[in-house]
Amino acid sequence: MKLLAFALCCSVLSQQAISQESVDINDQIAVISNCLRKILQNGLPDFGIPILDPLNSSQISVDLASFGIDIVSGTLVLKNLILQGLADFDLEDVDISINGNALTLKFNLIEPSISFNSDYNFNALIYVLPIIGNGKLSVILSDLVASVDITANLQIGNIQVENFQISPTIGNLNVS
């Protein structure tokens, strides 16, 4: 959520620069994209945002009951997790508008390839059926396009996101 707030701030600042000067919107989009890439690759330690590309985690444990599906319980444990490719994104068809305090931001986020590798241990009960497994997991998403539509209310010192929709399209998914 902190990353989203930072991106919205970058968008607002670039929009103000555009309205005050004759600046090419594509130049501003490139500045914002490069800023986000640096955050993904280096993190923002002062704000508690870790390095996200590549994301390395020794272990993540997920309680399946936390998803709120009554007939599912158990745990998924991911070890030696590596997530790569997030910083290789491109932004296309960006539309930013500010009308009074209302900010509307629409864009397509293009990810050529994201890879996820981990060791897993799955121990679940679905209804009364036990499902147990462990091994190595590899997932590669290719040609991901996420259409993003955000509306927010801008107040001094505050950005309130009123609507946040993501419509993803995956060109290819390889799971092994």
N, C-alpha and C positions, 0 to 999 in steps of 0.2 A: 504494500500500500504506500510505503514511503517512496518507492521508486515511481509509482504512478503520480504522486503529488509533485515530485521533482520534475517529471516529464510535463505535467500541466503547467508548472511554473515556467519552464523553458518555452513552452508554446505561447503563453501569455506575453512573456517578455519579447519574444520574436515578433508577435503580432503588434505590440506597441511600437517596436522599431520599424516595422513595415508601414504602419499608419503615419509615423512621424517623418519618414524619409522614403525616397524612391528606392526600395531594395527589392531585389529579385527573391520571390518566395522560395524558389529552389535553393538559393544560397542559405536561407534561414533553416530550411529542412535539413540540409547537409550539416549545418552547425549542430542542430539538435540531435541528429542521428549519431554524429561523431561523439557528442557529449554522452549519450546513452551507451554507446559502445565502450567508451572508457570506463564508465561506471560498471558495466557488466564484467569487464576484464580486470578492473582494479578494486572494485567495491568502493564503498564510502564508509570507512571505519568509524568516523565521527558520528555517523547516523545509524550505526549498527548494521549496515548493509555489507554482507560478505562478498567476496569474489564469486560471481555467478557463471563465468565462462572461462575456463572450465569449472564446474561445480564438483568438488570432491567432498565426500562425506564418508566417514568410517562406518556409521550405522544410523539408520532411520527405522523406527518402529512405528507401525500404524495399527491402531485399535480399530478393527473393522466395524465394531458396534457404533463407533462415533459417526458413521455415515447415516445413522438413523433408520436403517432398514431392519425391521423387527426380526426377520428370519435369518439374519446374518450375524455371526459373531466369530471372534478369533483374532489372529494377528498376522500381519505381514511384516517381516523384518528384511530390510535391504542392507547389505554390507558391501563395502568397497565400491560405493556408488560413484560413477563419473558421468556427468552430463556435459556435452560439448556442442558448440555450434550456435548458441544463442546470440553471440555478437556479430554473426554474419548476416544479420537482417538488412533489409532495405525497406524504405517507406515509399509508397506510391499513392497517387490520387489523394493527396492531402488537402483537406478543406477545413480552414479555420475561420470561424466568424465570432465576433463579439458584438452583441446588441445590448447596450446598457450593462447590466451585471451578468447577462447570460452568455456563457461560452459554449460553443458547439465545435467539436473536433471530430472529424471523420478521416479515416485513412485505411489503406491496406498495408499490413505488415507482411512482408515476403521473407520466408526463411528457406534457403535452398536445402539445408540438411541439418537435422538435430539428431545426435546419437546419445543413447542412454545405455550404460552397461553396469551390471551389478550382480552380486551373488544374492540369492533370495531364499527365504524360508517361509513357507505359507502353511498355516495351521488354522483351518476354519471349519465352522459348522454352518451349513446352509440348510435351513429348516432342521432336518434330523440327519442329514447326509454329511459325514465328515470328509473334508478334502484336505489332504496333506501333501506337500511337495517341497522340494528344495533343488537348487542347482544354479546355473548361470543364466542370466537374462540379458539379451541384447535387443534393443529397439532402435530402428532408424526410421525417422520421419523425413520424407523428401518432398520438396515442392509444396510446403505448407503456406497457405495464404489465409491470413486472419483479417477479416473486415471488421474494423473497430469503429464504434459510434459512442461518443462520450458527450454528455451535456453536464454542465456544472454551473453553479451560482458563485460569482466572484464577489467577495466582500473584503474589506481591508483586513489583511492578516488571516484570511480564511478562504479556502476553496471547498465548497460543498458539492461533491459529485452526486448528481441527481439520477443519472442513468448511465450505465456502463454495459454495453453489449458487444460481445465478440462472436462472430460467425466464422468458424474455421472450416477450411477445405484442405484435405490432405491428398496430395498427388499420389503418394506411394507410402505404404507402411510395411516394414519388414520386421517381424518379431521372431527371434530364435532363442 
